[in-house]
Amino acid sequence: MGNKIIYIKLKEGCKPIEYFRNSFDERKNYYYNLSSYAEDELEISKACIDSSYFLIALIHDNDKIIYSYLGTGTISHNDKGFSIKFSIKSKLNYGTAIKNICKLSELSLSDDFAKDEYVLKEESELIAKQIDFIINRPFEEKTKEQRYEKINSEDGLDDLAQRNEYCERAYNLRAPKQHRGEFQRDYERIVHSKAFRRMVDKAQVFSASKGDYYRTRMTHTQAVSQIARGIAEGLGLNMYLTEAIALGHDIGHTPFGHQGERTLDSILQGKFNIIKNVESFTEDLSFGGFKHNYQSIRVATLLEEEYTEICGMDLSYQTLEGMLKHTKLKRDNYSLDQFISSDDASDKLYFKQDFCSTLEGQVVAIADEIAQRGHDLDDAFSSGAMEFDDFKNYLTVKKMKELLGIVETVNKDLTSMCEKNRRFVDKKELRNSRTVSAIVSYFINDVINNSKSKMSEYDLSKFKGNYNRVKEELICFSEKASTLNKYLETIISSKVINSPEVSLFDNNAETIISGLFKAYYNNPRLLHKGTQRKLYINLRNISENVVDFEYGNHEVIKEEFDMITNENLKELSTEDAAEYKEKRRVLVRTICDFISGMTDTYAINEYNRIIK
């Protein structure tokens, strides 16, 4: 299709409109006969036969456009003369899409059509591309059935472990390879993703400044991966699947730690006065809410662009489920369909089951918990929020006796080496790091020993009968270790999470995230050019009445953004209210995607550029 466009002006009620209507309703070709005047206007000769055009039929009443038909056409010829053989693909009321096309062509129904004539020709690559974008449905890759074979390297795994032949994907884009397992593929796809690389500059928690002990999402992810590998190896589970889940579990996290996600979720719930008519969305769980584990699967299935055929990385459902369930689901607060587009996602992700249906996913969830305890304690020591002796004093309660013994053993070993003239650069720092290491090791060993017992008692027929998935939480702490873990979380929270420095960090994070969201919502033209393109594509997925935000008419773009962001939905017609409610939802989710994908540095720079 070239860049030529034919405009046809039709008065409401005239006979030819019936042919355009029929073509649209029946999805068939019809003909529009051309007068000699039209042939001259279109500069048509027999050499033009079979030439292709975009076609816009403008239905008007007293030169005011009411609605339009859009499609394609070719020039035909018979003994009666020339005609346009056309196929109508879209019908649009006079809204921003048609207004934009008319503005770009500077079209006037009263001035640009010759007297008693109803056909006009234009040639514009800019307009042609926007018509093409409207009339053609977005490409959708079809899912392919694929059976995966056994691989020899998995022969020694536990009976309850996931295996290559169990792998399930939404699309199965690439054919299997003999010496490359499917969960290895997941691992590699995550490692090479942009979202994974961005974690190197996303804060974990705690520090208001980037000092020597600054902890990022990447360092946290590496710690989770190391702990998960240790547990998986001890239990004979699939290492590649475990690592894939561990490396991908936080790729949906916001900048500035958990305060970033809390702020975005609060905005969607209407706790900030930013989104117009936010109360209209409460029945839909406040735009679906925002939580980083849900966002991780959105990144993996919708936001990353790694393949020409699809959005996302086409990860296995086993990996996606593990990423989603590494923390609590809180199903009543979040809408799964806002984060993954698959119709059977709920079933494939075992969404009604609180814990992961693979043991590898359960391993990552508990590894994340262990890593967090280690991080919190290390940060407390490093910052001076808690001294070693303070920590020991917390452990003097009766139930903490075993943990106290571990800590005292570390201290005794250090003292013994000092007596042997072992000289340390920083004895205090070494003691703290050895204490953290010993506690993490205690939890790892406890999980392995406790889980082995549970796994041995699990009925293998239940596993096979449930599509090689488990229905019980088998990877967990012993009762004693669970008590120790909860107590550690409590005492560290009182010292660290509630500290003035963390409060300052959280306050700054909330200010930046809410400030950026408000700026982007009030003026979406501030969004990155690529994000505006993504918004254009996302809006086309729900409506044909769209405007190209980069190449459209600037007045129409402003009008469209004002409608999306500021129009009172309650004052619109039922049809328009439904359209712009969905467009507002798309804009809000796109802004969330943009902000949550930022690194800390990028977010700070954007805040300084736009707001300061």
Residue pairs with C-beta under 8 A, 6 or more apart in sequence:
1 52
1 54
1 72
1 128
1 132
2 51
2 52
2 53
2 128
3 123
3 124
3 125
3 127
3 128
4 51
4 52
4 53
4 54
4 121
4 122
4 123
4 128
5 53
5 54
5 55
5 56
5 105
5 121
5 122
5 123
5 124
5 127
5 128
5 131
6 42
6 53
6 54
6 55
6 56
6 73
6 84
6 119
6 120
6 121
7 56
7 58
7 105
7 107
7 119
7 120
7 121
7 122
8 32
8 55
8 56
8 57
8 58
8 118
8 119
8 120
9 58
9 60
9 109
9 113
9 118
9 119
9 120
10 16
10 17
10 20
10 57
10 58
10 59
10 60
10 118
11 59
11 60
11 61
12 59
12 60
12 61
12 66
16 32
17 57
17 59
19 30
19 31
19 32
20 30
20 57
20 69
20 86
20 88
21 69
22 28
22 30
23 29
23 30
23 69
23 71
23 86
23 87
23 88
24 69
24 71
24 88
24 89
24 90
24 91
27 87
28 87
29 85
29 86
29 87
30 85
30 86
30 88
31 76
31 83
31 84
31 85
31 86
32 73
32 83
32 84
32 86
33 80
33 81
33 82
33 83
34 42
34 44
34 81
34 82
34 83
34 84
34 119
35 117
36 81
37 114
37 116
37 117
38 44
38 117
38 118
38 119
39 81
39 82
41 114
41 117
41 119
41 120
41 121
42 48
42 75
42 119
42 121
43 121
44 75
44 82
46 77
48 75
49 75
49 76
49 77
50 74
50 75
50 76
51 74
51 75
52 72
52 73
52 74
53 72
53 73
53 74
53 75
53 84
53 121
54 70
54 71
54 72
54 73
54 127
54 128
54 131
54 132
54 135
55 69
55 70
55 71
55 72
55 73
55 84
55 86
55 88
56 68
56 69
56 70
56 98
56 101
56 131
57 68
57 69
57 70
57 88
58 65
58 68
58 98
58 109
59 65
59 66
59 67
59 68
59 69
60 66
60 109
63 109
63 110
64 109
65 94
65 98
65 102
65 109
66 93
66 94
67 91
67 92
67 93
67 94
68 91
68 92
68 94
68 98
69 88
69 90
69 91
70 88
70 89
70 90
70 91
70 92
70 131
70 134
70 135
71 86
71 87
71 88
71 89
71 90
71 135
72 86
72 87
72 89
72 135
73 84
73 85
73 86
73 87
74 84
74 85
75 82
75 83
75 84
75 85
76 82
76 83
76 84
76 85
77 83
89 135
89 136
90 134
90 135
90 544
92 98
92 134
92 544
92 545
93 545
95 545
96 545
96 546
96 547
96 556
96 559
96 560
96 563
97 134
97 544
97 545
97 546
97 547
99 553
99 556
99 559
100 130
100 547
100 548
100 552
100 553
100 556
100 557
101 107
101 127
101 130
101 131
103 553
103 555
103 556
104 124
104 126
104 127
104 130
104 552
104 553
105 122
105 124
105 127
107 120
112 120
113 119
113 120
126 551
129 548
129 551
130 547
130 548
130 551
130 552
133 536
133 540
133 546
133 548
134 540
134 544
134 546
135 544
138 537
138 540
138 541
141 171
141 173
141 309
141 310
143 170
143 171
143 172
144 171
144 172
144 173
145 172
146 169
146 172
146 175
146 176
147 165
148 164
148 165
148 166
148 167
148 176
148 182
149 164
149 165
149 176
150 163
150 164
150 165
151 163
151 164
151 179
151 181
153 181
154 161
154 163
154 164
154 181
154 238
156 236
157 163
157 236
157 237
157 238
158 235
158 236
158 237
158 359
158 455
159 460
159 463
160 237
160 359
160 455
160 458
160 460
160 463
160 470
160 474
161 236
161 237
161 238
161 359
161 360
162 183
162 237
162 238
162 241
162 318
162 358
162 359
162 360
162 468
163 238
163 468
164 181
164 182
164 183
166 318
166 467
166 468
167 182
167 183
167 316
167 318
168 316
168 317
168 318
168 348
169 182
169 314
169 315
169 316
169 317
170 301
170 314
170 317
170 342
170 348
171 309
171 310
171 314
172 314
173 307
173 309
173 310
173 314
174 185
174 314
176 182
181 240
182 316
183 238
183 240
183 241
183 244
183 316
183 318
183 319
184 240
186 240
186 241
186 244
186 248
186 313
186 315
186 316
186 319
187 240
187 243
187 244
187 247
189 306
189 313
189 314
189 315
190 196
190 244
190 247
190 248
190 251
190 300
190 313
190 315
190 319
191 247
192 306
193 251
193 299
193 304
193 306
193 313
194 304
195 251
195 252
195 299
195 300
195 303
195 304
195 597
196 247
196 248
196 251
198 597
198 598
198 599
199 216
199 217
199 218
199 221
199 250
199 251
199 253
200 216
200 217
200 218
200 599
201 216
201 599
201 600
201 601
201 602
202 216
202 217
202 218
202 253
202 254
202 255
202 256
202 257
202 599
202 600
203 214
203 215
203 216
203 217
203 255
203 256
203 257
203 505
203 600
204 215
204 216
204 217
204 219
204 220
204 257
204 375
205 215
205 257
205 258
205 375
205 379
205 497
205 502
205 505
206 215
206 257
206 379
206 383
206 496
206 501
206 502
206 505
207 213
207 214
207 215
207 379
207 383
207 501
207 505
208 501
208 502
208 504
208 505
208 508
213 378
213 379
213 382
213 383
215 375
215 379
217 250
217 253
220 250
220 371
220 372
220 375
221 246
221 247
221 249
221 250
223 371
223 374
223 375
224 246
224 249
224 364
224 367
224 368
224 371
225 243
225 246
225 247
225 367
227 367
227 370
227 371
227 440
227 444
228 242
228 243
228 245
228 246
228 363
228 364
228 367
229 239
229 242
229 243
229 246
230 444
231 237
231 363
231 366
231 367
231 444
231 447
231 448
231 451
231 475
232 238
232 239
232 242
232 360
232 363
233 239
234 444
234 448
234 452
235 359
235 363
235 448
235 451
235 452
235 455
235 475
237 359
237 360
237 363
238 360
241 316
241 318
241 319
241 322
241 358
241 360
242 360
242 363
242 364
244 315
244 319
244 322
245 319
245 322
245 323
245 326
245 360
245 361
245 364
246 364
246 367
248 296
248 300
248 315
248 319
248 323
249 293
249 296
249 322
249 323
249 326
249 364
249 368
250 292
250 296
251 296
251 299
251 300
251 323
252 292
252 293
252 294
252 295
252 296
252 297
252 298
252 299
252 596
253 260
253 261
253 292
253 295
253 296
253 596
254 260
254 261
254 263
254 264
254 292
254 295
254 513
254 595
254 596
254 598
255 509
255 512
255 513
255 595
255 596
255 598
255 599
255 600
255 602
255 603
256 505
256 506
256 508
256 509
256 512
256 513
256 600
256 603
257 505
257 509
258 292
259 505
259 506
259 509
259 510
259 513
260 509
260 513
260 595
260 596
261 290
261 291
261 292
261 295
261 596
262 510
263 509
263 510
263 513
263 514
264 290
264 513
264 517
264 592
264 595
264 596
265 286
265 289
265 290
265 291
266 272
267 274
267 275
267 514
267 517
268 275
268 286
268 287
268 288
268 289
268 290
268 588
268 592
269 278
269 286
269 289
270 278
270 279
270 282
270 286
272 514
272 517
272 518
274 514
274 517
274 518
274 521
274 522
275 281
275 521
275 584
275 588
276 565
276 566
276 567
276 568
276 569
276 584
277 568
277 569
277 570
277 581
277 584
278 286
280 569
280 570
280 581
281 287
281 581
281 585
284 335
284 585
285 333
285 334
285 335
287 338
287 585
287 588
287 589
288 294
288 334
288 335
288 337
288 338
288 339
288 589
289 333
289 334
289 335
289 338
290 334
290 592
290 596
291 330
291 333
291 334
292 327
292 596
293 323
293 324
293 325
293 326
293 327
293 329
294 324
294 334
294 336
294 338
294 339
295 339
295 592
295 596
296 323
296 324
297 320
297 323
297 324
297 339
297 340
297 349
298 338
298 339
298 340
298 593
299 597
300 312
300 313
300 315
300 319
300 320
300 323
301 311
301 312
301 313
301 315
301 320
301 339
301 340
301 341
301 342
302 311
302 312
302 339
302 340
302 341
303 311
303 312
303 593
303 597
304 311
304 312
304 313
305 311
306 312
306 313
307 313
307 314
317 348
317 349
318 358
318 360
318 361
320 340
320 349
321 348
321 349
321 350
321 356
321 357
321 358
321 361
322 356
322 358
322 360
322 361
322 364
322 365
324 349
325 354
325 355
325 356
325 361
325 365
326 361
326 364
326 365
326 368
327 365
327 368
328 354
329 351
329 354
331 351
336 345
336 346
336 349
336 351
337 345
338 589
340 349
342 348
345 351
346 352
350 356
350 357
350 469
353 471
355 362
355 365
355 473
356 362
356 364
356 365
357 466
357 469
357 470
357 471
358 469
358 470
359 451
359 455
359 470
359 474
359 475
362 473
362 474
362 475
362 476
363 475
365 475
366 447
366 475
366 476
366 477
369 485
370 440
370 443
370 444
370 447
370 485
371 440
373 439
373 440
373 443
373 485
373 488
373 489
373 492
374 436
374 437
374 439
374 440
376 488
376 489
376 492
376 493
376 496
376 497
377 391
377 435
377 436
377 439
377 488
377 492
378 432
378 433
378 436
379 385
379 496
380 386
380 391
380 492
380 495
380 496
381 387
381 388
381 391
381 432
381 435
381 436
382 429
382 432
383 496
383 499
383 501
385 495
385 496
385 499
385 501
386 492
386 495
386 496
388 411
388 428
388 431
388 432
388 435
390 495
391 407
391 435
391 491
392 404
392 407
392 408
394 400
394 491
395 401
395 403
395 404
395 407
396 404
397 487
399 483
399 484
399 487
400 484
400 487
402 480
402 484
403 439
403 442
403 484
403 488
406 438
406 439
406 442
407 435
407 438
407 439
409 438
410 431
410 434
410 435
410 438
411 431
413 434
414 427
414 430
414 431
414 434
418 424
418 427
424 430
439 488
442 481
443 477
443 481
443 485
446 477
446 478
446 480
446 481
447 475
447 476
447 477
447 481
449 478
450 476
450 477
450 478
450 481
451 474
451 475
451 476
454 472
454 474
454 475
454 476
455 474
458 470
458 472
458 474
462 470
462 471
463 469
463 470
476 482
477 485
496 502
512 603
512 604
512 607
513 595
513 603
515 607
515 610
515 611
516 595
516 603
516 606
516 607
516 610
516 611
517 591
517 592
517 595
519 526
519 610
519 611
520 526
520 527
520 591
520 594
520 595
521 565
521 587
521 588
521 591
522 565
523 561
524 532
524 535
524 549
524 561
524 564
524 565
524 587
524 591
525 532
525 549
525 557
525 561
526 610
527 535
527 590
527 591
527 594
528 594
529 550
531 590
531 593
531 594
532 549
532 550
533 549
533 550
534 590
534 593
535 549
535 586
535 587
535 590
536 546
536 547
536 548
536 549
536 550
538 586
538 589
538 590
539 546
539 583
539 586
540 546
542 582
542 583
542 586
543 579
543 582
543 583
545 579
547 553
547 556
547 557
547 560
549 557
563 580
563 583
564 580
564 583
564 584
564 587
565 584
565 587
567 580
569 577
569 580
569 581
569 584
570 577
572 580
595 603
598 606
